[in-house]
Amino acid sequence: MQYSDIDYINGIKENNEAILKALYHQYFRMIRHHIITNNGNEADARDIYHETLLTLIHVVKKDNFILSSSLSTFIFAISKRLWLKHLNKNKNFSYSDNFNEDTSSLSKDISEQYIEEYEQQEKNIQKIHIALQSIGNPCYQLLKEFYYNHLSMEQIAEKLGYNNADVAKNQKYKCLQRLKKYFFENTTLSELPKSSEL
């Protein structure tokens, strides 16, 4: 079945498995060709395409996302930027832009902004995981149940053996204070994740 750009965008927002699967196959050959003709191999192509789609999904699910080019152009702009970063990191500078569709500077700018946001969020999530492991139990378990498993304070109290939801809530507050203290001691202010990411 053929899907339009709007179908793909709506499918991403709704976590539609069929559309996500179709998206995975739709643009891979385009990206694979580009990577292989620019010092890459099959494994590189799969890695870059996977990272491209993760970035795309992250971007599309943002409230303010508007697709200002064709989806293929946007996907290509993201993957091209990711591949250039990979080449620069590995000191392989031979590069040929052989894509025949116009990748406007606007698409490039947008994709760069979103890639940077995505990478920063990934770094922040990694820092949070390290911090959670550092503060240990019971904080690790409590915060995991609340923020990752989305359990209510009543459910957490029952699962972790607190007397009631108020006791669990008080413990959560203390755990968040420990987590913030860890970040202030181990991270510069500019690197701190936003509270919405906790």
N, C-alpha and C positions, 0 to 999 in steps of 0.2 A: 504493500500500500504506500502511496506517495503522500507525504506530509508537506504542508506549507511551512514557511518560517514561523507564522503565527501559531500553527499547530505545535511546533517544537517548543516555542516559548511557553505556551500554555501547559504543555505536557510536562515541562521541567518544573513549572510552578506547582503543578498538581501531583508531582512524583508519579506520573503515568509510566508504568513499567514498559509497556509496549512501545511508547514513543521514545523513551530513554534508550531502549535497545536499538530502535531504528536509527536514532541519532548517532549512536556509537558506530554503526556501520556506514552511515551516509557519507561522512566526510573523511574517513580514514585514508582512502586511496589518495586523495588530494594532498593530505599532510604527509603521508608516507613518501610520495613522489618528491615533495619539496625537501624533506629531511635527507633522503637517500642521495639526491643530486647535490646536496650541500654537506658532504663529508660525514653523513650519518649512515646507520644501518637499520635493519628491521627492528631490532630491540630499541634503538634510540627513538624510532618513529612511534612505536607503541607507548614508550614512556612519555614522550612529549604530547602525544594525542590524549593519553589518559590525564595528564596534568592540565592540558588545555580544556578538556571537558569538565574537570573538577572546578577549574576557574570559571568557566562559562556558567555552570550550575550555581555557583556562589554568587556571581554577578546578576544573573537573571532573577534570583530570589530576593534581590534588594528591592525595597519599595519604590525607589526612584528610577528603576531601570527603564530605559527606552531604547529600542533597537533602532539606530540611526543609519544603518547600512544593511545590506543583505546579510543573512546569518552566515553564509559561507565566507564572506569578506571579514566578518567579525571573528569567526573561528580562525581563519588564516592569520589575521593580525595578531591574535593571542599566541598562536603556536609559533609564528615567526619570531616574536619577541622572546619567547621562552627558549627557542633554539639558538638565537643569537647570544643570549645570556650564557647558554651552555657552551657554545663555541668560544666565547670570550674567556670563560672560566678555564677552559682547557687549551687556550692559546691556539685554537684552530681558526684562522681568520679568513680562509678562502670561502667566499659566499657569493651566490648568484641569485638574485631575485627574479625568478622565472614565472611568477604567478601572473596570468594574463587578465585577471580581473582587477579593477582599480581598488587598491587599498588606500583610501583617502587618509590624509594626515589626521582627520578627526577620529577615524576608527582606530588609528595607531595610538593617538593620545588617550582615547578612552580605554583601550585595552591595556596600555601601560599603567594607567591609574588604577584599574581594577586588579591587575596582576600584583601591583605593589601592595594594595589593600589586602588581597588574599594571602600573599606571602607574610605580611605583618600579622594577620590574624592567626595563621598557622604557627608562627613563632610564639605568639602570645599563648595559644593553646598548649604548645609544648612546655612553656614556662609554667603554666598553671598545673600541668600534670606533674612536673618535677617538684613544684612547691607542695602539691597535695601529698606526694609521696614523702616529702621531707617532714611535714608536720605530723605524719603518722596517724594511727587510729586513736580514738574513735572518730576524729575529725575527717580523715580521709573517707571513711565509709559513709558518714553522715552527709557530707557535701556531695559525694558521688550519688547517693540515693536521691538527694534533693534536686541537684542541677542536671545530672545526666539521665537518671531514671524517672525524674519528674514525680516522685512520690510526695504525698501530702505530709504535713508534720504529724498528723495522726498515724498514718501508715508507718512513718519512720520510727515514731515512738514505740509502736507495736513490734516492728521488725528488729529494732536495735535494743529493746528492753528498757526504754525510758518510762518513768511513771505515767507521763501524759504528754500531750502535744506541746504544752507550755514549757516543760522541762527540755524537750527536744529543740524547741525554738530558741531557748536561752543558750543551749549548747551550740547551736548553729551560729549564733551571734559571736560567741567566744571563739569558735573555729575560724570565722571570717576575720576576726581581729588578728589571730595568729597568722593567717594566710597573708593579710596585708603587711604585717610586721616582717614576714619573710621577704616579701617583695621589696620593702623599703631597705632592708639590709643587704639584699642580693641583686638589686636592679636599680638602674638610674631612673629618675622620674619620667623621662621621655619614653622609656621602654615599658612602663606600666600598662597593663591591659585596661580597657574601659570596663566599668562595673558591669555593663551589659554582657560582657564576655565571660563573666564569672558564672 
